Amino acid sequence: MAWNEPGGGRNNNQDPWRGNNDNQGPPDLDEVLKKLQDRLGSLFGGGKGGSGGSSSGGKKGANSIALVVVVAVIAAGVWGFSGFYKVEEAEEAVVLHFGEFSEIKGAGLRWNPPVIDRILKVNTKQVSSHAHQATMLSKDDNIVDVQLVVQYRVHDPKSFFLNIGDPLGALRQATESALRHEVGNTDLDTILTEGRHVMAQEVKGRLQTYLDVYTSGLYVDKVNIQDAHPPKAVKAAFDDVIKAKEDKTRLKNEAEAYSNGIIPEARGYAKRQESESNAYRQEMIARANGETIRFTRLLAEYQKAPVVTRQRLYLETMEKVLGSSTKVLVDLEGGNNILYLPLDKIISQQRTIGNIPLNQSLSGTGLDESASARSRTHRDGIRGGGR
């Protein structure tokens, strides 16, 4: 019969989950705490005296042992779970066993017993920066403000964590020392102009030496000198000096460029003049030799026929002399008049009307025939005289 049906073995308002007591409610928190306290007291101090409490004391002792076991298992689970840790890809973990170095572990999921082992992790791939600025004295007793940045990373985790107490503080002090040493051995002009790169390399090498001596576990990747300038009180004067040096360098370069341009040109002109003079000399020598040979041959012909050769030389000479003349005088036989031919006008007219040979243009006037006849008569007379 259901618990809520009429006439049932239970009261109609009785809930089977609540028990037989109608007034029973949720357990009191104070009562639960009191029971737990009694169990812990019986565990550590024994049960209370009395004749009727022997059986209840044994039950309480068993419950206390079970509770302790449960608590111990939970604590062991928490302790074991807390020993898991993860080492990232770029990290390395230094394991200390009771404070003493044990090993170095790489990337992955790792476990070490908590409290017993201590884990120190560091990123060995990350490049960090340290900026430094200081006012220093140069080699030539000038004050200069220098700003630089040191890029470094951890390459030995064991030395980084165990050898010195403050590796980053050691880096700052070593940077200060290395920079002061290099600035003190360098002139101000070199620091302010082209010597920065060289000085940065020197600072890097000296700084790495210091860090290795300290066994800091740090490696210096690069040192950049970002700025170097004199103090503000004298900056204007130093700027003027630097500008004057730049102007000097610029003018020197311009002069060298002009020199490099004009000297080869002058040498080329001299070479050309020398070549032309040598060519002219060779030409004159060759022409003189040719004239000598010609006159030698002409002398042989003259010795054979002096009259004809003399007349021929005369005609050739007159032809050369009068060949460039623009005026022609024709002496007609049997007449008292001298015919004047404006040869220059005839030539200019010939150039305007076309390329007509001179003998053709003169043939229309009938003068070329008389000149030709006169020339033949003169040649016949020469030949007759030669005979």
C-alpha positions as CSV (number, residue, x, y, z in Angstrom):
1,M,0.0,0.0,0.0
2,A,1.3,3.4,-0.9
3,W,2.6,5.6,1.9
4,N,0.1,8.4,1.0
5,E,-3.0,6.2,0.6
6,P,-5.8,6.2,3.3
7,G,-5.5,3.5,6.0
8,G,-1.9,2.9,5.2
9,G,0.6,1.7,7.7
10,R,2.1,5.1,7.8
11,N,0.6,8.4,8.6
12,N,-0.7,10.2,5.5
13,N,1.5,13.2,6.1
14,Q,4.7,11.2,6.8
15,D,7.4,11.3,4.1
16,P,9.3,8.0,3.9
17,W,12.6,10.0,3.3
18,R,12.3,11.8,6.6
19,G,12.1,8.8,9.0
20,N,9.6,8.1,11.8
21,N,10.0,11.4,13.6
22,D,7.5,13.9,12.3
23,N,9.6,16.9,13.7
24,Q,12.9,15.7,12.1
25,G,14.5,18.4,9.9
26,P,17.9,18.9,8.2
27,P,21.0,18.2,10.3
28,D,22.2,21.0,12.5
29,L,25.6,22.4,11.5
30,D,26.7,22.9,15.0
31,E,25.9,19.2,15.8
32,V,27.9,18.0,12.8
33,L,30.9,20.1,14.0
34,K,30.5,18.8,17.5
35,K,30.5,15.2,16.4
36,L,33.7,15.8,14.3
37,Q,35.4,17.4,17.2
38,D,34.5,14.4,19.4
39,R,35.9,12.0,16.9
40,L,39.2,13.9,16.6
41,G,39.4,14.1,20.5
42,S,38.9,10.4,20.8
43,L,41.6,9.9,18.2
44,F,44.3,11.9,19.9
45,G,43.2,11.9,23.6
46,G,41.2,8.7,24.0
47,G,37.6,8.2,24.8
48,K,35.8,9.6,27.9
49,G,35.7,7.4,31.1
50,G,32.6,5.6,32.3
51,S,31.2,2.1,32.3
52,G,28.7,2.6,29.6
53,G,31.1,4.3,27.2
54,S,33.4,1.4,26.2
55,S,31.5,0.2,23.1
56,S,30.8,3.7,21.8
57,G,34.5,4.7,22.3
58,G,35.7,1.8,20.1
59,K,33.3,2.8,17.3
60,K,34.5,6.4,17.5
61,G,38.1,5.3,17.3
62,A,37.4,3.3,14.1
63,N,35.6,6.3,12.5
64,S,38.5,8.6,13.4
65,I,41.1,6.3,11.8
66,A,39.0,6.2,8.6
67,L,38.7,10.0,8.6
68,V,42.5,10.4,9.0
69,V,43.1,7.9,6.1
70,V,40.8,9.8,3.8
71,V,42.4,13.2,4.7
72,A,45.8,11.7,4.1
73,V,44.8,10.3,0.7
74,I,43.4,13.7,-0.3
75,A,46.5,15.5,0.9
76,A,48.7,13.1,-1.0
77,G,46.6,13.6,-4.1
78,V,46.8,17.3,-3.9
79,W,50.6,17.1,-3.2
80,G,51.2,14.8,-6.1
81,F,49.0,16.9,-8.5
82,S,50.8,20.1,-7.6
83,G,54.1,18.6,-8.7
84,F,53.1,18.8,-12.4
85,Y,54.4,21.8,-14.4
86,K,54.9,22.7,-18.0
87,V,58.1,24.0,-19.6
88,E,57.5,26.0,-22.7
89,E,59.4,25.5,-26.0
90,A,61.7,28.5,-25.5
91,E,62.3,27.8,-21.8
92,E,64.6,25.7,-19.7
93,A,63.9,24.6,-16.1
94,V,66.6,24.4,-13.4
95,V,65.7,21.7,-10.8
96,L,66.9,22.2,-7.2
97,H,66.7,19.2,-4.9
98,F,66.6,20.4,-1.3
99,G,68.2,23.6,-2.5
100,E,71.1,21.9,-4.4
101,F,71.3,21.9,-8.2
102,S,70.0,18.6,-9.6
103,E,69.4,19.0,-13.4
104,I,68.2,21.1,-16.2
105,K,65.0,20.1,-18.0
106,G,63.8,21.1,-21.5
107,A,60.4,21.8,-23.0
108,G,57.5,19.5,-22.1
109,L,55.1,18.4,-19.3
110,R,57.2,17.6,-16.2
111,W,56.8,16.4,-12.7
112,N,58.9,16.9,-9.6
113,P,58.0,16.3,-6.0
114,P,56.7,19.6,-4.4
115,V,58.5,21.1,-1.4
116,I,61.4,18.7,-2.0
117,D,62.3,20.1,-5.4
118,R,62.2,23.7,-6.5
119,I,61.7,24.6,-10.2
120,L,63.2,27.8,-11.7
121,K,62.2,28.5,-15.3
122,V,63.8,31.0,-17.7
123,N,63.3,31.8,-21.4
124,T,66.6,31.2,-23.1
125,K,65.4,32.3,-26.6
126,Q,64.1,35.7,-25.7
127,V,66.3,38.7,-26.4
128,S,66.0,41.4,-23.8
129,S,67.2,45.0,-23.8
130,H,69.0,47.2,-21.3
131,A,69.2,50.9,-21.9
132,H,72.0,52.9,-20.3
133,Q,72.9,56.6,-20.3
134,A,75.8,58.2,-18.6
135,T,78.0,61.4,-18.8
136,M,81.6,60.5,-19.2
137,L,85.1,62.0,-19.9
138,S,86.7,61.3,-23.2
139,K,90.4,60.8,-23.9
140,D,91.0,64.4,-24.8
141,D,89.4,65.6,-21.5
142,N,86.0,66.5,-23.0
143,I,82.6,65.7,-21.4
144,V,80.2,63.7,-23.5
145,D,76.7,62.2,-22.9
146,V,76.4,58.6,-24.3
147,Q,73.2,56.6,-24.7
148,L,73.4,52.9,-25.6
149,V,71.2,49.8,-25.6
150,V,72.5,46.3,-24.8
151,Q,70.6,43.3,-26.2
152,Y,71.2,40.2,-24.3
153,R,69.8,36.7,-23.5
154,V,70.2,33.9,-21.0
155,H,72.4,31.1,-22.4
156,D,73.3,29.3,-19.2
157,P,70.3,28.9,-16.8
158,K,72.4,27.3,-14.0
159,S,74.8,30.1,-13.8
160,F,72.1,32.7,-14.2
161,F,70.2,31.4,-11.1
162,L,72.9,30.0,-8.9
163,N,76.3,31.7,-9.4
164,I,75.4,35.3,-8.6
165,G,72.6,36.8,-6.6
166,D,71.6,39.6,-9.1
167,P,72.7,38.9,-12.7
168,L,70.8,41.9,-14.1
169,G,72.4,44.2,-11.6
170,A,75.8,42.7,-12.6
171,L,74.9,43.5,-16.2
172,R,74.1,47.1,-15.4
173,Q,77.4,47.6,-13.5
174,A,79.4,45.8,-16.2
175,T,77.9,47.9,-18.9
176,E,78.8,51.1,-17.0
177,S,82.4,49.9,-16.6
178,A,82.9,48.8,-20.2
179,L,81.4,52.0,-21.6
180,R,83.6,54.2,-19.4
181,H,86.7,52.3,-20.3
182,E,86.1,52.7,-24.1
183,V,85.0,56.3,-23.9
184,G,88.0,57.2,-21.8
185,N,90.3,55.7,-24.6
186,T,88.5,57.5,-27.5
187,D,88.7,61.2,-28.7
188,L,85.5,63.2,-28.6
189,D,85.5,63.8,-32.4
190,T,85.6,60.1,-33.0
191,I,82.8,59.5,-30.6
192,L,80.6,62.1,-32.2
193,T,81.3,61.2,-35.8
194,E,82.3,57.9,-37.5
195,G,83.7,56.1,-34.4
196,R,80.5,55.0,-32.9
197,H,80.2,51.7,-34.6
198,V,83.8,50.7,-33.7
199,M,83.3,51.8,-30.1
200,A,80.1,49.8,-29.9
201,Q,82.0,46.6,-31.0
202,E,84.7,47.3,-28.4
203,V,82.1,47.8,-25.6
204,K,80.4,44.5,-26.6
205,G,83.6,42.5,-26.4
206,R,84.6,44.0,-23.1
207,L,81.1,43.6,-21.6
208,Q,81.0,39.9,-22.6
209,T,84.4,39.4,-21.0
210,Y,83.1,40.9,-17.7
211,L,80.0,38.8,-17.7
212,D,82.0,35.6,-18.4
213,V,84.3,36.5,-15.5
214,Y,81.2,36.9,-13.2
215,T,79.7,33.6,-14.6
216,S,76.4,35.4,-15.0
217,G,75.0,33.1,-17.7
218,L,74.2,36.1,-19.9
219,Y,75.2,36.5,-23.6
220,V,75.4,39.9,-25.3
221,D,74.0,39.8,-28.8
222,K,74.5,43.4,-29.8
223,V,75.4,46.8,-28.4
224,N,73.9,49.9,-30.1
225,I,75.2,53.4,-29.3
226,Q,72.1,55.4,-30.1
227,D,73.3,58.9,-29.3
228,A,76.5,60.7,-28.3
229,H,76.5,64.4,-27.8
230,P,78.3,67.1,-25.7
231,P,76.6,68.7,-22.7
232,K,73.8,71.2,-23.5
233,A,75.9,74.1,-22.2
234,V,78.4,73.7,-25.1
235,K,76.3,71.9,-27.7
236,A,76.1,74.9,-30.0
237,A,79.8,75.4,-30.2
238,F,80.3,71.7,-30.9
239,D,77.7,71.8,-33.6
240,D,79.6,74.7,-35.3
241,V,82.8,72.7,-35.1
242,I,81.1,69.6,-36.6
243,K,79.6,71.7,-39.4
244,A,83.0,73.3,-40.2
245,K,84.5,69.8,-40.5
246,E,81.7,68.7,-42.7
247,D,82.2,71.7,-45.0
248,K,85.9,71.0,-45.1
249,T,85.2,67.4,-46.1
250,R,82.7,68.5,-48.7
251,L,85.0,71.1,-50.3
252,K,87.9,68.6,-50.3
253,N,85.7,66.1,-52.1
254,E,84.6,68.7,-54.7
255,A,88.2,69.7,-55.3
256,E,89.2,66.1,-55.8
257,A,86.3,65.5,-58.1
258,Y,87.3,68.6,-60.2
259,S,90.9,67.4,-60.2
260,N,89.9,64.0,-61.3
261,G,87.9,65.5,-64.1
262,I,90.2,68.2,-65.4
263,I,93.5,66.3,-65.2
264,P,92.4,63.4,-67.5
265,E,91.0,65.9,-69.9
266,A,94.2,67.9,-70.1
267,R,96.2,64.7,-70.5
268,G,93.9,63.6,-73.3
269,Y,94.2,67.0,-75.0
270,A,98.0,66.8,-74.8
271,K,98.0,63.3,-76.1
272,R,95.8,64.4,-79.1
273,Q,98.2,67.3,-79.8
274,E,101.1,65.0,-79.7
275,S,99.4,62.5,-82.0
276,E,98.5,65.3,-84.4
277,S,102.0,66.7,-84.4
278,N,103.5,63.2,-85.1
279,A,101.0,62.7,-87.9
280,Y,101.9,66.1,-89.4
281,R,105.6,65.4,-89.2
282,Q,105.1,62.0,-90.9
283,E,103.0,63.8,-93.6
284,M,105.6,66.4,-94.2
285,I,108.4,63.9,-94.4
286,A,106.4,61.7,-96.8
287,R,105.5,64.8,-98.9
288,A,109.1,66.0,-99.0
289,N,110.3,62.5,-100.0
290,G,107.7,62.4,-102.7
291,E,108.7,65.9,-104.0
292,T,112.3,64.8,-104.0
293,I,111.6,61.8,-106.1
294,R,109.4,63.8,-108.4
295,F,112.1,66.5,-109.0
296,T,114.7,63.8,-109.5
297,R,112.7,62.2,-112.2
298,L,111.8,65.6,-113.6
299,L,115.5,66.5,-113.8
300,A,116.2,63.4,-115.9
301,E,113.4,64.4,-118.3
302,Y,114.7,68.0,-118.4
303,Q,118.1,66.8,-119.3
304,K,116.6,64.9,-122.2
305,A,114.4,67.8,-123.6
306,P,115.1,71.1,-121.8
307,V,112.8,73.3,-124.0
308,V,109.8,71.1,-123.8
309,T,110.2,70.5,-120.2
310,R,110.7,74.1,-119.4
311,Q,107.5,75.0,-121.4
312,R,105.6,72.3,-119.6
313,L,106.7,73.5,-116.2
314,Y,105.6,77.0,-117.1
315,L,102.2,75.9,-118.2
316,E,101.6,73.7,-115.2
317,T,102.7,76.6,-112.9
318,M,100.4,79.1,-114.6
319,E,97.6,76.6,-114.4
320,K,98.1,76.3,-110.7
321,V,98.3,80.0,-110.2
322,L,95.4,81.0,-112.4
323,G,93.3,78.0,-111.7
324,S,91.5,79.6,-108.7
325,S,91.0,82.9,-110.5
326,T,87.4,84.0,-111.4
327,K,88.5,86.2,-114.3
328,V,89.6,85.0,-117.7
329,L,91.2,87.2,-120.4
330,V,91.2,85.8,-124.0
331,D,93.6,87.3,-126.5
332,L,92.1,86.9,-129.9
333,E,94.5,86.6,-132.8
334,G,94.2,89.3,-135.5
335,G,92.2,91.6,-133.3
336,N,93.0,94.5,-131.0
337,N,90.3,93.8,-128.4
338,I,90.7,91.6,-125.3
339,L,87.6,89.6,-124.5
340,Y,86.7,89.5,-120.8
341,L,84.7,86.6,-119.5
342,P,82.9,87.1,-116.1
343,L,83.6,83.5,-115.1
344,D,82.4,84.0,-111.5
345,K,79.0,85.0,-112.7
346,I,78.9,82.2,-115.2
347,I,79.7,79.7,-112.4
348,S,77.1,81.1,-110.0
349,Q,74.6,81.0,-112.8
350,Q,75.6,77.4,-113.6
351,R,75.0,76.5,-110.0
352,T,71.5,78.0,-110.0
353,I,70.3,76.4,-113.3
354,G,71.8,73.0,-112.6
355,N,74.9,70.9,-112.6
356,I,76.2,71.6,-116.1
357,P,79.9,71.1,-116.9
358,L,81.9,74.2,-117.6
359,N,83.0,73.1,-121.0
360,Q,79.4,72.6,-122.1
361,S,78.3,76.0,-120.9
362,L,81.2,77.6,-122.7
363,S,80.5,75.7,-125.9
364,G,77.3,77.7,-126.5
365,T,79.3,80.9,-126.7
366,G,81.8,79.6,-129.3
367,L,84.8,80.6,-127.1
368,D,85.8,77.1,-126.1
369,E,86.5,76.2,-129.7
370,S,88.8,79.2,-130.3
371,A,90.6,78.5,-127.0
372,S,91.0,74.9,-127.9
373,A,92.3,75.8,-131.3
374,R,94.8,78.3,-129.9
375,S,96.0,75.7,-127.4
376,R,96.6,73.2,-130.1
377,T,98.5,75.7,-132.2
378,H,100.6,76.6,-129.2
379,R,101.4,72.9,-128.5
380,D,102.3,72.3,-132.1
381,G,104.7,75.2,-131.9
382,I,106.3,73.8,-128.8
383,R,106.7,70.4,-130.4
384,G,108.2,72.0,-133.5
385,G,110.7,73.8,-131.4
386,G,111.5,70.6,-129.6
387,R,112.3,68.9,-132.8
